[in-house]
Every structure is written in structure tokens, then in C-alpha cells.
Amino acid sequence: MIRIDGVCDLTTRLNLLREATRLELLAADLRRIADEGAPTKQELDRAPILRGWSLTTIDLPCLVGMGSNHPTLRQGPIYTTDVWAIDEDACWARTLSRFYRLAEPAQSGARNDGATR
């Protein structure tokens, strides 16, 4: 997640561009796999090796709150997809799937039980 905090200085700009490039490469690989199948032998020959691996999950920053005007979720408590950029001063966030306008934040200690994804 990249915090903007009202200022997009050179370091922030470079971080945003680095993440954008990384996501563009992922999207290109996913499109190619969808069209052509598995990675090429050359790609796999260059890939690092992961020994003793298992599939797991990791915590990612996301937003939780009372959603409205969402194109696919009902009005009410929701979780967002992972947050990639946020500017709390300018009241917006960009998640993996879309922009959100940020209204008032939750009160300290407040919970949004029953949120949907």
C-alpha cells in the first residue's frame, strides 16, 4: 500500500510507477497464460526455485466500512479488496478493483461485523 497523504513527491511517484509496472507485467502474464497455457520452458528455467513450499494466505491492507453505491455489493458493511494507494487528506483510496471515496472514518475501536466481500 502506498500512502499519498496529500503530497505525491518524487519518492511516492516512483513507488507508484514501480507498482504499476509490476501489475502490468502480472496482467500480461495472466493474459498470455489464458491464451497459450503454461509458462515457457525458458521462463521456468530462469525462475527461482522454491523448496518445501505450501500454499497459505497473508494479511493485506484493506478497508472495512459501510458501503453504498457499490456496483456489486449490497449497501451495508463491506470489506474492500487490498488497498494499493490511499490519501486520507483528499478522502480517496484505490483498491485492487476500484477507487473509493472516503467519508468519515470509524470511531476509535469501532467494528463493522457482518461486512461482506
Secondary structure, 3 states (H helix, E strand, C coil): CEECCCCCCHHHHHHHHHHHHHHHHHHHHHHHHHHHCCCCHHHHHHCCCCCCCCCCCCCCCCCEEEECCCCCCCCEEEECCCEEEEECCCCEEEECCCEEECCCCCCCCCCCCCCEC
